[in-house]
Amino acid sequence: MEISAPRGTKDIMPDSSSHWQYVERTAREVCRAYGYREIRTPVFEHTELFLRGIGETTDIVQKEMYTFTDKGGRSITLRPENTAGTVRAYLEHKLYGESQPSKLYYIGPMFRYDKPQAGRFRQFHQFGIEAIGSPGPIVDAEIILAAVEFFTRLGLKDLNLFINSVGCPKCRPVYRAKIQDALRGSLGEFCEDCRSRFDRNPMRILDCKNEKCQQLSKDAPRLADCLCDECRDHFAGLQTVLTAAGVDYQLNPRLVRGLDYYTKTAFEIQYPPLGAQSAVCGGGRYDGLIEEIGGSPTPAIGYAIGLERVILALEKQGLLPSTETGIAVFVAAFDDKTRVQAFKLAAELRKAGLACEMDYLGRGLKAQLKQANRYPARFVAIIGEEEAAQNKVALKNMQTGEQQLVDAGQVEQKIRAEMED
């Protein structure tokens, strides 16, 4: 029986890996420009971190986490997101003792037991940044701008930025009571998820993708009308800074995001051609999270970008770079007697920085030349008995067909000189 990859996972094959490297390189360049440093946290954490950090009422914790008991009897969870792990590392390694805010970014795999569909997998990859230690709206605007810059550098167009304020522990209880009063009479008509959210986190009802639920809640009270003065001023400040930076955005009063730890700013970037799963970036402020997992009250904000969806969007717009193919030189051995000299030359050329290949299957010279064309190789260095005896190489330019005898020690210089012409 042939074993295949588990459902919801995907092999990234060599022809595609260069696309991932391109996207990841762009992310790192943006982070460097904005002063964010890379952090690499474990792919699994103690389950308690996510129960306290993400919230026990979230779909992620209730339905989607990969949790197991290790051989020491500890409950361990593959990370479903990386904000909680980053905050845990921030506290454990006392980054709060450094100059604030701490500006961090990560790139890596996450794991959620979710229904696989276009751009959504059970093992998926995120690029995210976190700014920890600053309470003002300017840092909110900065990370939003960094996300926009990332997509701009990739050449993506037709993206929509939505922002909202989800309030704070002071004003959210007021909204909670209002939305419960407004929806209680029709609660039986909502989907099962929304009914379960009604008591636990009624604000999440606004995030339901079920069309009937959206219709039933379309006249629900607006969270913006219930904000306290602090949240209202913060949200107004964010809009002022974004406008000053020339960032186009839309207000979306239904944008609440799917994690309990968000406070004040929430935002999402969507690429509509992806259909129902159009969100390619989402984030917000989480001023209570660090205290929730054992630290002192510390303001923070961050976002995560799903790289599978980004690459899918780049494919749709024809923006992925061509896969790099070809090598500088193929070293061909005439027979078994000259194979060691061919290997020695290949090693020297690689050490000098030239992409080089040779035959490993004992093919004849004619078959080796065909193999060189398949790469394709710009040059073929042929070593026969006579060449080996004279410490020379027959160097053939595969573009011009010209062949010349070159000292073995001069092959690199000769190739570089011709490549520069």
Residue pairs with C-beta under 8 A, 6 or more apart in sequence:
5 11
6 122
7 116
7 122
8 113
8 114
8 116
8 121
8 122
8 123
9 121
9 122
9 123
10 121
10 123
10 308
12 20
15 323
18 321
18 323
18 324
19 311
19 314
19 320
19 321
19 323
20 125
20 307
20 311
22 320
22 321
23 127
23 154
23 307
23 310
23 311
23 314
24 107
24 127
24 307
26 150
26 153
26 154
27 105
27 107
27 127
27 150
27 305
28 38
28 107
29 153
30 146
30 149
30 150
30 153
31 37
31 38
31 105
31 129
31 146
33 149
34 103
34 129
34 142
34 146
34 149
35 103
36 103
36 104
36 105
36 129
36 131
36 146
37 103
37 104
37 105
38 104
38 105
38 106
38 107
39 86
39 89
39 104
39 105
39 106
40 106
40 108
41 79
41 82
41 85
41 86
41 88
41 89
41 106
42 79
42 85
43 78
43 79
43 108
43 109
43 111
44 76
44 77
44 78
44 79
45 76
45 77
45 79
45 84
45 85
45 88
46 74
46 75
46 76
46 77
47 65
47 67
47 75
47 76
47 77
48 75
49 77
49 84
49 85
49 88
49 293
50 60
50 61
50 65
50 77
50 79
50 80
50 84
51 61
52 292
52 293
53 83
53 84
53 87
53 88
53 261
53 289
53 292
53 293
54 60
54 61
54 80
54 81
54 84
54 259
54 260
54 261
55 61
55 201
55 259
55 260
55 261
56 62
57 197
57 200
57 201
57 204
57 260
58 201
58 258
58 259
58 260
59 193
59 258
60 80
60 81
60 112
60 258
60 259
63 113
64 80
64 112
64 113
64 114
65 77
65 78
65 80
65 111
65 112
65 113
66 77
66 78
66 80
66 111
66 112
66 113
67 75
67 76
67 77
67 78
68 75
68 76
68 77
69 75
69 76
70 76
78 110
78 111
79 85
79 110
79 111
80 110
80 111
80 112
81 110
81 126
81 259
81 304
82 106
82 108
82 110
82 126
82 128
82 304
83 128
83 130
83 259
83 261
83 286
83 289
83 302
83 304
84 289
84 293
86 104
86 106
86 128
86 130
86 302
87 130
87 132
87 289
87 290
87 293
87 295
87 300
88 293
89 95
90 96
90 102
90 104
90 132
90 290
90 295
91 290
91 293
91 294
91 295
95 102
95 132
96 102
96 132
96 133
96 295
96 296
96 298
100 132
100 133
100 134
101 131
101 132
101 133
101 134
101 139
101 300
102 130
102 131
102 132
102 133
103 129
103 130
103 131
103 132
104 129
104 130
104 131
104 132
105 127
105 128
105 129
105 130
106 126
106 127
106 128
106 129
107 125
107 126
107 127
107 307
108 125
108 126
109 123
109 124
109 125
110 123
110 124
110 125
110 126
111 122
111 123
111 124
112 122
112 124
113 122
114 120
114 121
114 122
116 122
117 277
118 274
118 275
118 277
118 312
119 274
119 277
119 306
119 308
119 309
119 312
120 277
120 306
120 308
120 309
121 308
124 306
124 307
124 308
125 306
125 307
125 308
126 304
126 305
126 306
126 307
127 150
127 304
127 305
127 307
128 283
128 302
128 303
128 304
128 305
129 143
129 146
129 302
129 303
130 300
130 301
130 302
131 139
131 142
131 143
131 300
131 301
131 302
132 290
132 298
132 299
132 300
133 298
133 299
133 300
134 299
135 287
135 299
136 234
136 237
137 234
137 235
137 237
137 238
137 240
137 241
137 265
138 237
138 241
139 301
140 238
140 241
140 264
140 265
140 285
140 301
141 238
141 241
141 242
141 245
141 247
143 283
143 301
143 302
143 303
144 161
144 163
144 242
144 247
144 249
144 267
144 303
145 242
145 245
145 247
147 269
147 281
147 283
147 303
147 305
148 159
148 161
148 247
148 269
150 305
151 159
151 269
151 280
151 281
151 310
154 310
154 314
154 319
155 314
155 317
155 319
156 271
156 310
156 313
156 314
156 317
156 319
157 317
158 271
158 272
158 273
159 269
159 270
159 271
159 280
160 250
160 269
160 270
160 271
160 272
161 247
161 248
161 249
161 250
161 267
161 268
161 269
162 249
162 250
162 251
162 252
162 255
162 267
162 268
162 269
162 270
163 238
163 239
163 242
163 249
163 250
163 251
163 252
163 255
163 265
163 266
163 267
164 223
164 224
164 251
164 252
164 253
164 254
164 255
164 256
164 265
164 266
164 267
165 223
165 224
165 227
165 231
165 232
165 234
165 235
165 264
165 265
165 266
166 172
166 203
166 223
166 256
166 257
166 262
166 263
166 264
166 265
166 266
166 284
167 175
167 223
167 226
167 227
167 228
167 231
167 263
167 264
168 228
168 230
168 231
168 263
168 264
168 287
169 263
169 288
170 228
170 230
170 231
171 226
171 227
171 228
171 231
172 203
172 226
174 226
175 203
175 221
175 223
175 226
176 202
176 203
178 221
178 226
179 202
179 203
179 205
179 220
179 221
180 198
180 202
182 219
182 220
182 221
183 190
183 198
183 202
183 205
183 216
183 217
183 220
184 198
186 216
187 195
187 198
188 195
189 212
189 216
190 198
190 205
190 208
190 210
190 212
190 213
190 216
190 217
191 208
191 210
191 212
191 213
193 208
193 210
194 205
194 208
194 210
194 213
197 204
197 205
198 205
201 260
203 223
203 256
204 256
204 258
205 213
205 217
205 220
206 217
206 220
206 254
206 256
207 254
207 255
207 256
207 257
207 258
208 214
208 217
209 276
222 253
223 253
223 256
224 232
224 235
224 253
227 235
231 264
234 264
234 265
235 264
235 265
238 265
239 249
242 249
249 267
252 268
255 266
255 267
255 268
256 262
256 266
257 266
257 268
257 282
257 283
257 284
259 286
261 286
261 288
261 289
261 292
262 284
262 285
262 286
263 284
263 285
263 286
263 287
263 288
264 284
264 285
264 287
265 284
265 285
265 301
266 283
266 284
266 285
267 282
267 283
267 284
267 303
268 279
268 281
268 282
268 283
269 279
269 280
269 281
269 282
270 278
270 279
270 280
271 278
271 280
271 309
271 313
272 278
273 313
273 316
274 280
274 309
274 312
274 313
274 316
277 309
279 306
279 309
280 305
280 306
280 309
280 310
280 313
281 303
281 304
281 305
281 306
282 303
282 304
283 301
283 302
283 303
283 304
284 301
284 302
284 303
285 299
285 300
285 301
286 300
286 301
286 302
287 297
287 298
287 299
287 300
288 297
289 300
290 296
290 297
290 298
290 300
291 297
291 298
311 320
314 320
325 375
325 376
326 355
326 375
326 376
326 377
326 378
327 355
327 356
327 357
327 375
327 376
327 377
327 378
328 349
328 354
328 355
328 356
328 377
328 378
328 379
328 415
328 419
329 349
329 354
329 355
329 356
329 357
329 377
329 378
329 379
329 380
329 381
329 411
329 415
330 356
330 357
330 358
330 368
330 371
330 372
330 375
330 377
330 379
330 380
330 381
331 342
331 343
331 345
331 346
331 349
331 356
331 357
331 358
331 380
331 381
331 383
332 342
332 358
332 359
332 365
332 368
332 369
332 372
332 380
332 381
332 382
332 383
333 339
333 341
333 342
333 358
333 359
333 368
333 383
334 365
334 382
334 383
334 384
334 385
334 387
335 384
335 385
336 362
337 385
337 388
338 383
338 384
338 385
338 387
338 388
341 383
341 388
341 408
342 358
342 381
342 383
343 358
345 381
345 383
345 393
345 408
345 411
346 356
346 357
346 358
348 412
349 356
349 381
349 411
349 412
349 415
350 356
352 412
354 412
354 415
354 416
357 372
357 375
357 377
359 367
359 368
359 371
363 371
365 382
368 380
369 380
372 380
372 398
373 398
376 398
377 398
378 397
378 398
378 399
378 415
378 419
379 395
379 396
379 397
379 398
379 415
379 418
380 395
380 396
380 398
381 393
381 394
381 395
381 396
381 411
382 393
382 394
382 395
382 396
383 393
383 394
384 394
387 393
387 394
387 405
391 407
391 408
391 409
392 405
392 406
392 407
392 408
393 405
393 406
393 407
393 408
393 411
394 403
394 404
394 405
394 406
395 403
395 404
395 405
395 406
395 411
395 414
395 415
396 402
396 403
397 403
397 418
406 414
